Amino acid sequence: MIEPDADVIIVGAGPAGLSAAQYGARANLDVLVLEQLVPGGQAAAIDVLENYPGNFSAAGAPARTGQEFALDMHKQAEAFGARFESGVVTEISLNAAGGLFTLTLSNGQIRRSPAVIIATGTKHRKLGINGEERFNGKGVSYCATCDGPFFKNRRILVVGGGDSACDEAQYLSRLSSQIILVHRRDRFRAQKALAERVLKNPHIEVRFNTRLLEIKGGTTVDSVILEKIPGGERYEEETRAVFIFAGAEPQVPATDGLNTDSGGYICTDQNMASSVPGIFAAGDVRTTPFRQVVTAVGDGAIAAHSAVEYLDSCGVKS
């Protein structure tokens, strides 16, 4: 008989996965978390986690960065008994004979469990323009807190109009007073507080109705081609770095029978249950009207609770 590697395997260690790990371990499940990078996911790149309830010091300032918050969640889950391994899950399949899900990793290894929580989040969406791939890592970036310090006091272009673009532009404005933020629409999609802060920042020049067409340079980024909307007027702008925040795409391992919406996000019910019994989804990877750290944490807790109930009902808990 094939033995499972855990009662529940959680794929992804962002806020949703870490929350699920904590709640699952506290419920006395043997929990294994598989994460391809470091714990925290995209939340670890948040410079100031100002909108998470309770994350304020007595002085009224944000108490922790996204990275600090994620590290605390990781330590907490470990303290309750959750185990962590590095690995990229490429496929999930069901072994009908043993009643276990088989998770295939990119290195060929296999992990098995009777329940799975997918909390793989999203990846940055690329623009697909000329120069984007060529200068990736040579002036083109999708993470300001990761690469911003390389461009202190340099001219920097930020692309996007959502929460991420505004938050990252704010961070970059502390490194350089020459920030240009372009957005193809006539207003931001970001939360009002974030948008207003950017518009009032003297170090950030906002250009609405403008889109990025091309990134140019020699060995590194030297300039970009921008286009005004409408009208189509094009012009070249000097810059040493381009930070792109154009939305996200869900990272969903190949899984037979797993229903997704038109955007590729996993469809779940209010209990985080997917179309495949025994597979749950939590956080940004699932269909949800609002994607924030606080909602991901709630999703993770519900998914873990649902996994416990599922395992109890099936009588398959190890």
N, C-alpha and C positions, 0 to 999 in steps of 0.2 A: 504494500500500500504506500502510495506517495504521501510523504509528510509535508504539511505546509511550512513555509518559512516564517509565517506570522498569522495571527487571527485576521488582521487587516493590514493591507499595504497601502500607504498613502503616497501618491505620485506627485511630488512637488512640495517644496518647503517654504512657500511664501506665507503670508499671514493666514490664509485659509488652511493650508496644509499643517502649519505649526499649531493652529488652534485645534484642528481635528486630532493631531497627535496628542496634545495635552488631554483633551476630553476623552479620547479613546483609552489612553493609558490610565487615566483616573478611574475609568470604568472597569479596570482590571483586564483589558485586552492586551495581548501581545502585539505591539504596534511597531511596524517597520516603515520608515520614511525613506524614499528614494529621491534624491535631488541632484540635478546635473551641475549646479554651481554652488554658491554658498547659501546658507539659510537666509530667508528674507525676501527672495525674489526681487521684483522691481521696487518694493517698499524700502529695501536697503539703500536705494539710491536717493531717497527723499531727503533733502537737506534739512527742512524744518517740518516736523510732523505736527502741524498746528491744529488740525481739525479732528484729532482723535480725542474722544471724551476723556477728561482727566489728565491728559498729557500736558499739564501746566505746572510750573513751579509756584511757590508762594508769592514770588515777585510778579507773577502774571506773564512770564515768558515761557515759551515752549521748553519743556524739561528735557526731552530726548530727540535725537535725530531719528530718521527712519532706520538707520543701521543699528543704533543702540536699542531701539524698540525691538527689532528683529532678533538681535542677539539675546535679549532678555527672554523673548518667547521661546527661542531655541533651548536655552538653559532650563527654562521651566518645564518644557516637554521632556527633556532628558531626565530631570529630577523626578518626574513621575514614572519614568521607566521606558519611554519611547526610544527606539534605536534608529540610528541614521546611517545611511550608506550613500556613496556617490554613484550615480548611474543615470543614464538616459533611457527611458522606456520607449521603445519604438512600436510595440504591438502588445495588445492584451487579447487573450483568447480563453475560452472556457473548455476545460477538460471534463466532458460530460460524465465520463466513468468515475472520476474521483471527486467531482463537484468542486474542483478548485480552478481558480483563474490562473493562467500562466502568463507571466509578464516577461517579455523578451527585451533584454537590454541591448544597446548598440554594440557592446563588446561581445555579444553572443551568450552572456550568462542568462540564467533563468531564475526567476523568483516566483513562488506560488503562495496563494492565500485564498480563503473562501469569500473574502469581501475586499473590495478595492474602492478607494476614494481618489478620484482624479482632481488634482488641484494644481494643474500645470500652468495656469495663468495664460498670459499672452506674450507675444514678442513684438518688437517695434516694426511697424509697417514702413517699408521703403518707398521712395518716390518713383524709382525706376527711371531717373533722368541721367543724361550724359554726365560722367564724372563721379557719380555717386559711389559706384563700386571701386573705381580706380583709386579714389582718394580716401576710401574707408580706412581709418586708422592713420591717415596722413593729413588730417584736417577736417575730415568728416566724422561725426560722432553722433550717437543716439543717447548719450548719458553725460550731462554737464558735470555732475559731481565726480564722475570717473576721469574725465579728460579736460575739464575746464581749467585746472591749474596750469596746464601746459601753455595756455594762451593768455596769461596775465598781461594786462595793459595792451592787448592787441585788439584789432577790429574783428568783431565776431557777429556772424549772422545766425539768427534763430528762426526756424520755420515751424509754424503751427499756431493754433488759436485756442487750444483746450487747456485744461488744468496743468498738464505736464509742461507744455510750452511756456506758460506764464510762470510756473514755479521755477523751472530751470533758468529762464531768463532773469528772474530775480536773483538766483544764486550767482549767475555769471556776472551780473552787474556789480557784485562785490569784488570781482577780480579785474574788471575792466569798465571804463566809463564809455566805451565805444560799442554798445550793443544795438544791433538793428534787428527788430522783430517783424517779420513779414507774415501776413495772413491773407489768404485768397478771398476771404469774405469781408463784409463791411463792419463786422463786430466780432468780439471774442465769443467762443463757446464756453469758456472757463466760468467757474463760479464768480459771482459778482465781486466778492472781496478780493480775490486774486487778480481779476481783470483791472479793478480800480487801482490796486497797488502798482501794477505795471504801468498804467497810463500816467500815474503821478511820479514815476521814477525818473529823475533827470538824466540817468545814465542809459536809459532805454529809449530808442527812437522807434516808434510803432508806425508801420506802413500797412494799412489795410488795402484790400483790393489789389494785392500784389502776389504774384506767384514766382517760385524759383523754377527756372527752365534748364539751367546748365551750371556745372561747377568746373572751373578751369584752373590750370596751374602747371608747374613743371614737375618737381618731385613732391611738392606739397601744394595745398590750396593757395591760390593767389587772388582769385576773383570769382564772381558769379554773374550769370546773366539773369536779370529779373524782367518780368513783364507786368505792365499795369492792366487791370481788369476794370471795366471794359476798355476797349480802344486798341489794345495789343501793342502799345508802345514798349519797346525793349531797350534796356540800357545795361551797361556793365558796372558792377560795383566791386570795389576792392575789399577783400576780407581775407583773414588768415585762417578762419575756422568756420565750419557750417554745422550747426547742431539741429538735427531734424526730429520733430515730434509730430508725426502725421497720423497718429492713431495706432491701433494695435490689431494683431491677428491672433486668434486662439491657437494654442499648442495642444492638439488632441492626438494621443497615440491611436494608431489604427486599431479599431475595435469593431468586430462584426455586430450588427444589430443596434448600434448606438445611434440614436436619433440626434441630429443637429439642426439648427436653424439655417437660414439662407446665408448667414455670416460665418457659419462653421462652428458656432458655439453650441455646447451640449445642452439639450433640452432636459429639464428636470421638473419634478413637482415641488411642492412646498417643503417636502422632507429631504430634498436634494437627491432623490432617487431618479436614476436615469431610466431609459427604456429597457435596459438589461438588468434583471433582478440581481442584486448583489454588487452592482456598480453604482457609486454615488459620485456626484460632482459638486465642487464648492469653489467659490471665488470668481475671479474674472473669466475663467474658462467656460462658465455656464451662461445660459441666457438669463440676463437680469437687466432691469432698467437703470441700475446705478452701480458703478464700479468704484469702490473706495476701500481703504484698509478696514474701516469699521464694518462694512457689509461683508467683506471677505471673512473676517474673524467670526461673525455670526453664522455665516454659511458653514464654516468648518466645524463649529460646535454642533450645529444641527446634523451635519453629515455623519459625524462620529456617533451621535445619539441614535440616528437611524441605522447605522451599521451594527450597533449593539443589539437593537431590536431585531434586525434581520437575522443575525447570527443566533440569537436566542430562539427565534421562530423556526429556524432550520435545524436547530440542535447540532450545529457543526462547530461550535467554539471549541478550540483545542484545550 
